[in-house]
Amino acid sequence: MAQPALRVVIVRHGESTFNLENRIQGRSDLSRLTPTGEWQARQVAEVLAGIPFDQVFCSPLSRAYDTARIILEERPGIPLQVTEQLREIDLTAWEGLTFAEVKEKYPDDYHLWRDSPENLELEGRFPVRELWQQAQEFWHTLAQGIPARQELVNILVVGHSGINRALISTAIGLKAHYYHRLGQDNCAISILNFPQGLSGPPQLESLNITTHLGQALPKRKQGLRILLVRHGETQWNREQRFQGQRDIPLNATGMEQAAKVAEFLADQPLQLAFSSPLKRPWATADAICSSHGNLILQPVPALQEISHGDWEGKLQSEIEAEYPGELERWQRDPAHVQMPNGENLHQVWERTRLAWQEILATTEARFPEGTAVVVAHDAINKAAICQLFDLSPAAFWIFKQGNGAVTVIDYPQGKDGSPVLKVLNITTHLSGQILDCTAAGAL
């Protein structure tokens, strides 16, 4: 029997006493939720109220358990399942120390932790590698207990920064080397979809959303920031018609989305703006720039959408009739599809890489601690995000990009340092809902 589709909502615990003191928590259970942390948990409960959870799991550590308990206060019929598989990373002697103290007492280990976390060894163990194994065991255990009585199963997981990153990473195929490259703020929400169940390919719908906490974008410590935006909706998106490099304008919904993106980003300090020259991203970018009088929009031709060649202008049903089996192959094995008289994803990867390098170089040269907004398309955005983790075109479908969505990428050590996917696919400014409700249209 086929597994039902699965939606997994992953929440980090609320602010704790150790968070306030900048102390390493790990598996220590001395840290407790602060009043702010309790308030954050109530905000999570409110924004998730419309999702009918079938199962809820949490870490046994009190800061996560109390967060989960608060979220479930208005859901008395759902049992809270406590599991050791969601316990935080074990950092042994570091636990209870401030980050500054660890850096001073264990300088070599600290730099290894920051630069190559998978190779950190403490007391004969490799904490990050073990955490990856623990996350894989959770997914295996979850797969054994998914109810098959319905089409969609909703799961809530309340954990910690480290284990949440490991859960997301093991689901989408990221190695432990990327431990520090996914954002996880207190009471932030991330959503993983498994349309074919846990045995099928995953989709990361969103990562580290904090808008329900009154925080549009998580704070950054240093370095440059890129706000990556997908254009608003077009009529062809709505019709699920392949548009590619056809210059289709925004429809009324798309213009409204562009205005909402502009309003959402109005208070963000933006220094530079780049856009694909096609009408739909350009109009979206122009709306953003209208709220920032200092911005001069710069066209980047290499950010144009993938060329679908002979598929452009066609509905999915028309493509299936003319090219039997190719749409299914595009969904299953996108890296090996050559669009007839168009592009393949390897070509898109290469021009996206070059354009991204140029944008980073320009931004750092002019504003090394600044923020640039980049407005492009579904395929281009996905290519840029995948390349943050050295993923090939085979990973094309992993990261969702809704119309009018905002993604945040930080470079704390500058353009040549390791990027951090701080937030993925914010769409709450469009609908007020935590789930992405944008059109599921063709590219």
N, C-alpha and C positions, 0 to 999 in steps of 0.2 A: 504494500500500500504506500502511495506517495505521501511524503510528509506535508503537513499544512504549512502555509507561509508563516513566517515568524517575524515579529517586530520586537526588538530588544531595546529598551530604553535604559541607558546607563547614567547614573547620577553619582557624583562625588558627594561625600558628606559635607555638612555645613562647616562654617568657620569654627575652629577649635582654639583652646587656650594655647596649645603649642604652635598653631599657625600664627597667632598674635605675637608670640615670643620668638618667631623664626627658628623654632627648634625642629629637629628631625624626629618624626613620630615613629615610623616603621611599625613594628608589632607591639610597641609599648601601648598599654591601655591606661596611661596616666592622664592623657589629654581628654578634655571634655568639651562639649559644644558650648560656645559662648551664647549670650542672648541674641547676638546677631546671627549666629549659626542656627539657632532655633527659628528665628524669623525667616531665614533663607529657606529652611525646610518647609515652612508653611507656604512660601511663595511657590515652591516646587509642587506641593500638593494642589495648589490652585490651578497652575498652568497644565497639570496632567489630569485634571478632574474629568476631562472628556474621554480619556482612554480607558477602556474596560480591561483591566489587567487580570490575566488568568493565574499568574504565578508571580510571587515577589520573593527575591533572594537578597540577603545582606550579609556583610561581614559580621563576625562576633564582637569586634571591637566597638566600644560604647559609642564613639563619635559617629560611626556608620549606623549602628543599631538604632540609636536615638533619632537619627535623621529619618531612617525608614519608618520608625514607629510614628513619628509626627506626620509623615506623608500619608500613612494609612489610617490616621485617626478617624476620618470620615468614611472609611471603607471597612467596617467591622467584619464583613464576611470573608475577607481575604487573609489567609494565614501567612505569617511572616516566617520564611524558611531561612534559618541561620546556617551558614556553611563555612567551614574552614578554607574552602577553595577561594573565598573572596577576602581572606585576611591580607593585610598590607605586606609589602616587601620586608624581608628580615634584614635589618642593617646592624644587628648585634650591638657592638660597643659604641656605635655612633648615636644610638637612640637616646634622646634627651639632651644631646648637645646642640648648640646653635650651629648654623652652617659656617659661621666665622670660626668657631672653635674647631670644627672638623678640618677646615682648611688650614688652620694653624698647626694642629696636632698631627694630622695625617696628610701632609701636602701632596705626596706622590699618589696616594690612593684617591685623594680628592680630585686631582687632575685626571686620573684614569676614569673615575666616576663620571666626570663631565664629558670627556672626549671619547672614551671607549667603554661605556658602562657594562657591556657584555663580558668584558675581561676583568672587571673588578673582583678581587678575591678577598674575602674577609673570614678569618679563622678557618681557612681551608675549604670555604664554600664560595660559590659564585651566585650572589643574590639575584641578579637580574636574569640569569639563565634559569634559575630555579623558579622565578616568578613566571617566566614564559611557560614552563612546564605546568605550573599550577593553573594558569589560565587555560591551557589546552585541556587539562583534566576537567575544568568546569564545563567547557563546551561539550566534552564527551558525556559528562553526567547529565547535562541539560538535555542532550539528544535522546537519552533513554527515557525521559519522563515527560515528553511533550504530548499533550492530549491530541488525539487524532479525530476528535469529534467535530471539528469546525475548520473553516477555510483559513482563518487568520488567528494566530495565537499571540497575545501581547504579554511580554515578560518585562518586569521591572527589576533592575539590579542596582543596589546601593553599595558602593565600595569606596575605594580610596584612589588617590592620584596614580600611584604605581600600578596597582592591579587593574584599574580601569584602562590605563594605557596598554597593559599587556593583553587584556581581553580584546580590545579593538584591534591591536596589532596582529595578534594570532588569527583573528577572524579574517582580516584582509590580506594576510601574508607578509607582514613586515617583520624583519628580524629584530633581535634584541638590541642591535646596534642603534636603532632609532628610538630607544626608550625616551629620550628627552625631547623628541621632535613633535609630540602631540600635546596640545594644550589641555589642562585639566584644572579648572578653577573650582573653588568651593561652591557646591550645589549647582554646578553647571550640568547641562543635559546634553547627552550624545545619543544618537539613534542609529542602530544597525538594522537593516532589513535583509531577510533571507527569503526571497520570493519562492524558492523551491525547497524550503526547509534547510536545516543545517548541513545537509549533504550537498547543497547547491552553492553557486557563487553568491557572495555577499554584496551588499551595497551600503556604504557609509552615507546615510542621508544627511546627517549633521554631526558636528563635533563642537563640544565646549560652548554651548549656547548659554548666555547669561542675561539676555534681555529681560527675562522675567524678574530679575533682581534689580532692575532699574539701571543696569550697566550695559549700555549699547555694545561696547567692545571691551574686552578685558584689557587691563593696563599692560604696558610694556616697560621693561626696565631700561633698555638702551638700544642703540642701533636703529636701522631703518625699517620701515613697515610698508607693505604693499597691500592695498585693499583691492581685491580682484572681484569684479562685478560682472554678472552675465546680463546681457541686454533684456529689456522688457519683452513681453509677449507680442508676437505677430499673429496675423490671421492664419498663416501657414502652420505656426506652432499649434494653434487651436485645432486645425484640421488634420494634424499629424502628417503634413505634407513636407517632403524633403526640400529645404531651401538652399542649403549650402552657401554658395557665393552669389546666389540671386539676391538682388538688392531690395529685399522686402521691407517695407516700413513697419513701425509699431502700429498695432491696432489700438482701439480706445483703451482696452485693458492695459496694454503695454505702456501707453502714455501715462496712465494713472500709476502704474508700477514705477515708472521712471521718476515721477513726482514724489512718490513715497520713499524711494531710495535717496533722492536728494534731501528730503526732510530728515531722514534717518541719519544721514551723514553731515547734516548742516553744522553741527557743533564740533565735528572732527577737524583738527588742523591739517589741511591738505596743502602741499606745496607744489605738486606736479600732477598732471592728468594726461593719460594716454588712452587712445581708443583705436579699434579697428575702424577703417574709413567707411564701412557699410552703414546704411541709414539707421538700422535698428540699434547697434551699439552707440553710434555717434549721437543719436537723439537722447539716449539714456545718459551718456557722458555729459552732453550739453546741459541737461537738467541738473546734474550734480554740480557742474561748474557755475551754474547760475546762482548757486547759494554760496559760492566762494569767488568773490570778485577778483582775487589775485590769480586765478587759474587761467592759463592759456592752453586749450586743448590741442594735443599733438597727435596727428595721425600716424599709425604704425601699420603699413600695408601687410606685413607678415602676420598680423593678428586676425586676418580675415578667416572666416569659417572654412572648414574642410570643403574642398570641391567634391561634390557628389557626382559630377559629370552628368551622364545621361539619366541619373536618378532624380535630378533636380526638377522640381515642379510636379513630381508624381506622388500620389498617395501610396501607402504601404501595399494596399491591395493591387494597385497597378504594377508596382515593382515585382510583387510575387508572381503576377501573371506573366510578366515579360522575362523575369530572371528567376525561375523556380528554385527555391531553396537558398537563395543568396541572402535574404533577410534573416533567416534563421542562422545562417553562418555568420552574418554580421553581429548578431547577438551573442553567439556562442564562441566565435573565434575571430574577433575584429582585427587582430594583428595581421591576418593573412587574406583580408578582403581588399581587392583592388577595385576601386570604383571605376566603372566603365567610362573612359575618357575623362577621368577625374584623378583624385589622389588616393594614396593609401596612408595609413596612420603613421608609418615610418617617416614619410615626407612631412606630415603635420608635426611630428615630434621634433624634427630637425629645425624647421623654421620657427616653431614656438621656442625652442631652446635658444636660438640666436636672438630672437626678439626679446626674450626675457633677460638675457645677458646684457643687452644694450640698455634696457629699461633700468636694470639694477645699476649699471655703470653710470648712467646719467643721473640717477637719483642720488647715489652716494657722492658723486663728484660735486653736486650742487647743494645737497642737503643730507649730510651723512647721518643725521639724527631725525630725518624728516619722514613724511608719509606721502606716497604716490598712490593715486587711484588708477586702475587699469580696467577698461571696459571692453569685453570681447564676447566670445561665443561659447557654446556648450563644449564642443570638441577642443577648442583652444584652451579653455580653462582647465578641462580635465587633463590635457597633455601637460600643462604647466604644473598642476598639483602632483600628478604622478611623478614628474621628474624631480620633485623635492625629495622623493624617496628612492630615486634611481629605478623606478618601475618602468617596464617596457610597455609598448602598446597593448600587450595581452591584458593589462590591468585597466583598460580603458573605461569599463563600466563601473569600477569600484566607487568612485567619488561622484556624488550627485551634485548637479548644478541647476537649480531652478531659475526660471525667468525672474530677473530682478533680485537675485540672491547676492549676498555679500560674503566673501571669504577673506580671512585675514592671515597674512603670512609675515612673520617677523624674522629679521636677520640681526640677532643680538651682537654678533661679532663682525658685522658688515657683510658685504655682498659675497665675500669669499669664505665666510664662515657657514656653519650648519644652520639651515633655515628651520623655523618652527611653524608648523601649521597650527596657528593659535585658535582659529575658529573656521569651521567649514559650513557654508551654505546657510547663512542666516536668512530666513524668510518671514520672521515674526512681524517685521515692519509692514508686510503686505497684507496679512490676514489677521494678525493678533493671535494666531495659533502656533503651537510649538511644532506641529507637523507641516511639512512642505506641501502646500495645496496648489502649487502652480501647475500649469498644463503639462501633460506628459507627451508633448508633441515631438515630432521628428526633428533632426538637427537642421 
